[in-house]
C-alpha cells in the first residue's frame, strides 16, 4: 500500500478527542484518523450511490408503455395517415 504524508489543521478539541480515542483503542493517532476517515468516506460513498439508485428507480416507467420496439411502429410513423413523410399540413 502506498502511503502519503499529509498535514491537517484541527481544532484543539477535536485533536484532544482523537488522542483520547487512540489511547482507548491502544492505537496510534494516525491509525485512528485513517479508520475514521475510511469509515466516513465509505458512508458518504454509499449515500451517494443510494441517491443515484433512487433517481434511477424514480425514472423507471417514464417512457410510454406498450411500445417496446420502435421497429414495430416505424411504418405507421413514416407512412401512416399523419406520417412524417407527408410533411406539415401548414405548408
Secondary structure as GFF3:
##gff-version 3
##sequence-region A 1 91
A	DSSP	alpha_helix	12	24	.	.	.	ID=ss1
A	DSSP	alpha_helix	29	59	.	.	.	ID=ss2
A	DSSP	three_ten_helix	70	72	.	.	.	ID=ss3
A	DSSP	alpha_helix	74	79	.	.	.	ID=ss4
A	DSSP	three_ten_helix	84	86	.	.	.	ID=ss5
###
